[in-house]
Amino acid sequence: MSEEQLSAFLAAVKDDTELQKKLKVAGDLETAVAIAMEAGFAVSKADWLRFQAKQILELSDADLDAAAGGTVGWVIGTPLSCINRTADYCD
């Protein structure tokens, strides 16, 4: 998978309530990857983790403090936009 495929998938999630529901109940990265693949995106676990790592490196100190403070239930398989609460589809 390329970063473009994951970016395209995450963009699709913004507009698709069914994908949003599926990702909200995904308990792990494998399930999230399966959801992306089922939706037609060539996504792998390794590339998803690499993408998230790059995104985490770009977080501000305030975002990191919020994540460390327990405002995030789990990170693996969660779009970064849910980590820093910038997406509409996150709880």
Backbone hydrogen bonds in HBPLUS format (Angstrom, degrees):
<---DONOR---> <-ACCEPTOR-->    atom                        ^
c    i                          cat <-CA-CA->   ^        H-A-AA   ^      H-
h    n   atom  resd res      DA  || num        DHA   H-A  angle D-A-AA Bond
n    s   type  num  typ     dist DA aas  dist angle  dist       angle   num
A0005-GLN N   A0002-SER O   3.02 MM   3  5.30 125.5  2.33 102.1 115.0     1
A0006-LEU N   A0002-SER O   3.34 MM   4  6.82 159.0  2.39 153.0 157.1     2
A0007-SER N   A0003-GLU O   2.88 MM   4  6.07 162.3  1.91 151.0 156.8     3
A0008-ALA N   A0004-GLU O   2.82 MM   4  5.95 154.2  1.89 144.1 151.5     4
A0009-PHE N   A0005-GLN O   2.89 MM   4  6.14 151.8  1.97 143.3 151.3     5
A0010-LEU N   A0006-LEU O   2.87 MM   4  6.12 167.7  1.88 156.8 159.1     6
A0011-ALA N   A0007-SER O   2.93 MM   4  6.11 148.0  2.03 143.2 152.3     7
A0012-ALA N   A0008-ALA O   2.92 MM   4  6.14 150.7  2.01 143.1 151.2     8
A0012-ALA N   A0009-PHE O   3.03 MM   3  4.99 113.5  2.49  93.3 109.5     9
A0013-VAL N   A0009-PHE O   2.90 MM   4  6.23 146.4  2.01 148.9 158.8    10
A0015-ASP N   A0012-ALA O   3.10 MM   3  5.49 137.2  2.29 106.0 116.6    11
A0016-ASP N   A0013-VAL O   3.24 MM   3  5.05 154.7  2.31  99.4 106.9    12
A0020-GLN N   A0016-ASP O   3.04 MM   4  6.35 157.2  2.10 150.1 157.3    13
A0021-LYS N   A0017-THR O   2.95 MM   4  6.16 157.6  2.00 145.0 149.9    14
A0022-LYS N   A0018-GLU O   3.00 MM   4  6.27 161.3  2.03 149.6 154.6    15
A0023-LEU N   A0019-LEU O   2.92 MM   4  6.14 162.7  1.95 153.6 157.7    16
A0024-LYS N   A0020-GLN O   2.96 MM   4  6.13 149.8  2.05 147.0 155.5    17
A0026-ALA N   A0023-LEU O   3.19 MM   3  4.91 148.1  2.30  93.6 103.2    18
A0032-ALA N   A0028-ASP O   3.17 MM   4  6.51 159.9  2.21 148.3 154.1    19
A0033-VAL N   A0029-LEU O   2.82 MM   4  6.04 161.0  1.85 158.2 162.9    20
A0034-ALA N   A0030-GLU O   2.94 MM   4  6.14 155.3  2.01 143.4 150.5    21
A0035-ILE N   A0031-THR O   2.92 MM   4  6.19 151.1  2.00 147.9 155.7    22
A0036-ALA N   A0032-ALA O   3.03 MM   4  6.33 158.4  2.08 147.2 152.6    23
A0037-MET N   A0033-VAL O   2.87 MM   4  6.14 162.0  1.90 154.1 159.1    24
A0038-GLU N   A0034-ALA O   2.84 MM   4  5.96 158.1  1.89 146.6 153.0    25
A0039-ALA N   A0035-ILE O   3.04 MM   4  6.24 137.4  2.23 138.8 149.9    26
A0039-ALA N   A0036-ALA O   3.13 MM   3  5.07 126.6  2.43  92.0 106.1    27
A0041-PHE N   A0036-ALA O   3.03 MM   5  5.47 162.4  2.06 144.5 143.0    28
A0040-GLY N   A0037-MET O   2.91 MM   3  5.06 158.1  1.95 105.9 112.5    29
A0043-VAL N   A0041-PHE O   3.04 MM   2  5.74 115.9  2.47 111.6  95.2    30
A0048-TRP N   A0044-SER O   3.01 MM   4  6.13 151.9  2.09 144.6 152.8    31
A0049-LEU N   A0045-LYS O   2.92 MM   4  6.16 162.5  1.95 156.4 160.5    32
A0050-ARG N   A0046-ALA O   2.96 MM   4  6.16 155.7  2.02 144.8 152.0    33
A0051-PHE N   A0047-ASP O   2.85 MM   4  6.00 157.0  1.90 144.8 151.0    34
A0052-GLN N   A0048-TRP O   2.91 MM   4  6.18 161.4  1.95 150.6 155.4    35
A0053-ALA N   A0049-LEU O   2.86 MM   4  6.06 156.8  1.92 147.8 154.5    36
A0054-LYS N   A0050-ARG O   3.03 MM   4  6.29 158.1  2.07 148.2 153.4    37
A0055-GLN N   A0051-PHE O   3.02 MM   4  6.30 153.9  2.09 146.4 154.0    38
A0056-ILE N   A0052-GLN O   2.80 MM   4  6.03 156.2  1.85 154.3 160.8    39
A0057-LEU N   A0053-ALA O   3.06 MM   4  6.28 152.6  2.13 146.8 153.3    40
A0058-GLU N   A0055-GLN O   3.02 MM   3  5.22 142.1  2.17 101.0 112.3    41
A0059-LEU N   A0056-ILE O   3.03 MM   3  5.20 165.2  2.05 109.7 114.5    42
A0064-LEU N   A0060-SER O   3.00 MM   4  6.33 161.0  2.04 153.3 158.4    43
A0065-ASP N   A0061-ASP O   2.88 MM   4  6.08 155.8  1.94 148.3 155.1    44
A0066-ALA N   A0062-ALA O   2.97 MM   4  6.20 155.4  2.04 145.7 152.1    45
A0067-ALA N   A0063-ASP O   3.00 MM   4  6.29 157.5  2.05 148.8 154.6    46
A0068-ALA N   A0064-LEU O   2.90 MM   4  6.07 161.2  1.93 150.3 155.8    47
A0069-GLY N   A0065-ASP O   2.89 MM   4  5.94 131.9  2.12 138.6 151.5    48
A0071-THR N   A0066-ALA O   3.35 MM   5  5.93 159.6  2.39 162.6 160.3    49
A0070-GLY N   A0067-ALA O   3.30 MM   3  5.68 164.3  2.32 110.8 113.1    50
A0078-THR N   A0075-VAL O   2.93 MM   3  5.25 166.0  1.94 131.8 133.9    51
A0082-CYS N   A0079-PRO O   2.79 MM   3  5.47 152.4  1.86 118.8 127.4    52
A0083-ILE N   A0080-LEU O   2.81 MM   3  4.89 125.4  2.11  98.8 114.7    53
A0084-ASN N   A0080-LEU O   3.14 MM   4  6.58 157.4  2.19 163.2 166.2    54
A0086-THR N   A0081-SER O   2.80 MM   5  5.12 146.8  1.91 149.4 158.4    55
